[in-house]
Amino acid sequence: MEKMTNMKTENTVWHQQQVSKFQRAQLKNQRPCLLWYTGLSGSGKSTVANAVDALLFERGCHSYLLDGDNVRHGLNGDLTFSDEDRIENIRRISEVGKLFIDAGVIVSTAFISPFSADRQMAKKLLEDGEFIEVYIDTPIEVCEQRDPKGLYKKARAGEIKDFTGIDSTYDVPLSPEIHIKTEQLSVAQCAEQIVAYLLSHQYIK
């Protein structure tokens, strides 16, 4: 597992824990992973991720959801939506996700995470099979029709800058592990598709 090399402190040594990630996962009877939900604002990332989290809870799985908006209320509250801060936003949440996996947990992150390079950075922090990219594929026209927070309207009016899909780019995932087309499925069907993937790849039983 990769560790940070751009540390700004000296005389800090990695301390190996006595209880391993494998042992923690065995205790929970599951295979820890990071479900990385990505998609445009209003695509349904948080809604689907919450539905999956509820299904996992019903199955007795140990899981946790790190929602983009919620994290910006605390850990990442000092960050804007500039490209530079978006990168730092993803770096921080990637490191937090890695800690959850080390604890043997199935962790989900629901962030726009528009840049493919940042999603690859998150993947490289983890071991093979631990990173699962979930592309919540919803056309921008549908996202604008939903516009649950009124953000697209503000972005079109120039009131919000650096808005993904309007004046900031979104790199569409080229080969996501899970591809969800929300136009064609209900929230429940989307969630079941993701849980089915976890079952078939033996992350849960």
Beta strands, then each sheet from edge to edge (+ up, - down):
strand 1: 33-38
strand 2: 63-67
strand 3: 106-110
strand 4: 131-137
strand 5: 178-181
sheet 1: 2+ 3+ 1+ 4+ 5+
end
